[in-house]
């Protein structure tokens, strides 16, 4: 018998890595590491099996017992703090939010705590920025000391948000969204915003100059909106079944977080930069059975912006998207544009996308300031109704906030779409643009059927793109030589 638990754990990890997975009957699983390398979907299966599950004590800590008032007006920040602290101090369990409307400022989770909302519970988040203390967070791919996310956890393990209740950020054109500087979101000339010269641009410049994050102190007067839910440097996390509406900014943001499952979540938020889910510098993330109806990308996989991304240098990888529904959004599943540390091993399957306000199905966006290596992206079994611009867009010249050219030429390679049906394909089936020195490389469309698309494709500096049993407007497409 091996008595040293750490040695035992290492052997288990080694055997799992080698693909020697033993069943309860003592029989070996036939999936080996060699099989997985040849079949990405078997590799995805191994990743799923490797992700640990959250487990919580059956103790329940009702926020009402800590002074919470469900009138939608009383600020309950202290009650949430007390309940979470008491729960964590006693080994963890469930912090229960009963039916009713609860107003609060920032909620900070602790390890081994499951924040659980009853079906008719609604947490209303304060519109007063002072209710969100300054913490180490991130804004559009750049780390910063800024307003706390509405729900935040840093360096925690075994945490969850569950239940069928609602998280309501209460953002609209009169408060958080107006800070975007967008005229469609209530901004008018003379109103301060993130675009003022002392705000967003200063943060980006600080990162380029290598100023430590601890000295990038923003918050009051800088107009950088907080993320909704951010798990920062966490491990073993779950978000399940909740509904999220009216977010100030990015909605689900795992950053430097590993082993997280997002299951059955509904996001309905049409504000500026209202990405549904943004895994960043994160690994082993499953997003499944979710619905995204957003003002920006439904899912956008990130890996840091420019110099800050290269400083952190943690690629996002092993990101799995299954059985999701995408409605409005700039893209269904997107990689970038904050992408400097790179992304690999992304698996998307069995999703439905349909809206005249959905711009693209699958999109990769970067440029020569971002750089990054984006590779091994596998997509299968999609049903698409209407998409506005194109089915697959791979762009190395993404341009926003002025000139975005630099000396970091990106790499995009090994992208596969299989078994995809599109009823209304928009302008292009495929739009791919690379550099002469770094072409978009190894793109495969297999058994893809696209109807009602204006143009077959737009290709510039693309190497080895294959169309296998693929039909556009009922005409079989030949591979490009």
C-alpha positions, -999 to +999 in steps of 0.1 A: +000+000+000+012+035-009+008+056+022+020+089+008-011+106-006+010+131-027+027+102-045-006+085-051-021+117-066+009+121-089+006+085-102-031+090-108-024+122-127+003+105-147-019+076-156-048+099-167-024+119-188-012+088-206-048+078-213-048+047-191-081+053-175-093+023-154-129+016-149-145+003-117-144-032-131-106-030-136-109-028-174-088-002-193-105+025-213-097+021-250-090+058-254-053+064-253-032+096-256-023+085-291-060+082-300-067+116-285-039+132-305-054+119-337-090+126-328-097+160-311-131+149-299-116+121-279-091+146-265-121+167-255-136+137-237-104+132-217-104+169-207-139+167-195-131+136-173-102+155-158-121+184-145-129+181-107-164+188-095-174+212-067-185+197-035-201+216-005-212+208+030-250+205+034-250+234+060-273+263+050-267+300+059-298+320+051-290+357+044-322+367+062-307+353+094-279+378+090-301+408+086-310+408+049-343+426+040-361+416+008-376+449-001-355+458-031-344+491-014-324+482+017-287+478+010-278+442+021-240+442+014-232+436+051-257+408+054-241+390+024-207+396+039-216+382+073-234+351+058-204+343+035-179+348+063-198+326+087-203+299+061-166+298+052-154+299+088-174+267+095-161+247+066-183+260+039-218+252+026-247+270+010-254+307+014-291+309+006-308+338-010-346+332-004-373+344-027-376+382-028-356+412-041-323+420-024-303+451-031-266+449-025-232+462-034-203+439-043-205+403-032-171+386-025-171+348-023-149+327-001-136+291-007-161+263-002-191+286-005-221+281-028-242+312-033-276+297-040-306+317-053-341+303-049-363+303-080-379+337-073-349+353-057-335+384-074-303+401-064-304+438-075-269+453-077-264+489-065-259+517-091-236+536-067-200+530-077-189+536-041-205+502-033-178+485-053-144+487-036-111+489-055-097+454-062-072+437-085-093+430-116-090+434-154-105+457-180-106+447-217-076+424-212-054+448-191-050+442-154-059+471-132-070+482-097-106+492-104-141+488-091-148+454-078-169+431-101-204+428-089-196+392-078-159+386-072-136+358-060-098+359-059-076+330-051-105+308-040-111+271-045-144+252-046-169+280-052-202+282-069-232+304-078-263+282-084-301+283-085-328+295-108-330+331-095-319+363-112-288+384-109-298+419-120-270+445-127-297+472-133-274+488-159-291+509-186-286+542-206-289+563-174-260+548-154-232+523-162-238+520-199-235+558-205-198+555-194-191+537-226-192+569-246-217+554-270-245+576-283-267+546-285-263+542-247-273+576-236-239+594-239-239+630-252-211+655-257-199+668-224-207+637-204-176+620-190-167+585-203-141+558-205-129+574-238-117+607-221-079+610-225-072+604-188-091+571-187-089+540-209-059+552-230-039+559-198-045+523-186-033+508-219-003+531-219+006+520-183+006+484-194+028+492-224+053+509-202+053+479-177+039+499-148+031+474-120-006+465-116-006+478-080+002+513-094-026+512-120-052+526-096-084+537-113-119+537-099-136+570-091-135+595-120-120+571-145-153+556-158-141+520-164-172+498-158-169+467-136-174+432-148-204+413-135-190+379-123-153+375-121-134+345-107-097+356-106-071+330-100-096+305-088-098+267-091-128+243-092-158+265-098-194+262-109-220+286-121-253+268-127-288+277-138-289+313-129-303+341-151-282+373-156-296+405-169-285+442-174-247+439-169-225+470-167-197+453-188-184+418-194-207+393-178-190+359-169-152+364-167-130+336-154-095+350-154-064+329-146-090+303-134-088+266-140-114+238-139-147+257-141-181+246-153-208+271-165-240+251-170-276+261-178-270+299-174-292+324-193-277+357-202-299+385-215-281+418-216-278+442-245-254+469-232-220+479-246-193+453-242-219+429-228-200+398-238-217+367-224-187+347-213-150+357-215-126+330-203-092+347-201-058+331-193-080+302-182-079+264-188-103+235-185-135+255-189-168+240-199-197+262-211-228+241-217-266+243-219-265+281-218-284+307-237-267+340-247-286+370-259-261+399-258-250+433-269-215+420-279-200+385-284-219+356-269-187+338-260-153+355-264-122+336-254-095+360-243-058+359-235-047+394-225-041+426-244-008+435-261+021+440-237+000+429-207-009+397-223+027+390-232+037+398-196+012+373-181+019+348-209-008+323-199-026+309-229-063+300-227-068+264-236-091+234-232-122+255-236-154+234-244-187+248-256-216+224-258-254+225-264-256+263-262-280+287-279-268+320-293-293+347-302-281+384-306-244+391-306-214+402-325-204+366-327-215+332-315-181+318-304-153+343-308-116+342-300-100+376-294-094+403-298-075+404-265-054+374-275-017+381-269-009+351-248-026+328-273-055+303-274-055+266-283-077+235-279-112+250-283-141+226-289-176+237-299-204+213-306-241+209-307-250+246-306-279+265-322-274+301-334-301+322-350-308+359-352-307+387-377-286+405-351-260+378-349-231+390-370-209+358-372-210+322-362-173+315-355-148+344-354-111+348-346-099+384-344-064+397-337-039+421-352-001+429-352-004+447-318-021+418-302-002+390-319-008+356-304-009+320-316-044+307-321-046+271-331-065+238-329-101+251-330-127+223-336-164+229-344-191+204-352-228+199-353-241+235-355-276+245-366-277+281-378-308+300-388-298+336-398-264+352-395-257+387-408-221+388-420-204+354-423-202+319-410-165+318-404-143+349-400-106+347-394-091+382-393-055+393-385-063+430-391-090+436-365-091+474-359-107+493-331-096+523-310-076+537-339-044+522-354-037+487-343-005+478-361+027+467-345+055+441-347+037+411-333+024+392-363-002+367-352-007+330-361-040+314-370-040+277-379-058+244-377-095+254-377-121+228-385-159+230-391-178+198-395-216+191-399-227+227-400-261+237-415-269+274-422-302+286-436-293+323-442-255+328-445-251+365-448-224+381-470-197+353-470-194+317-461-157+322-451-138+355-447-102+349-439-073+374-441-037+367-431-002+381-437+020+370-466+046+361-439+019+345-417-010+331-437-041+317-422-033+281-424-050+247-424-087+255-426-112+226-432-149+227-438-164+192-440-201+185-446-210+222-443-242+234-460-248+272-463-278+287-480-286+322-491-251+336-489-241+365-511-205+355-519-187+322-516-157+335-498-132+363-493-096+349-489-063+368-486-031+350-477-047+317-468-028+284-471-044+250-473-081+256-470-102+225-478-138+221-486-150+185-482-186+177-491-194+213-486-222+231-504-229+268-507-261+279-523-266+242-533-234+241-553-205+219-542-174+239-533-140+228-546-109+232-525-087+262-531-054+254-547 
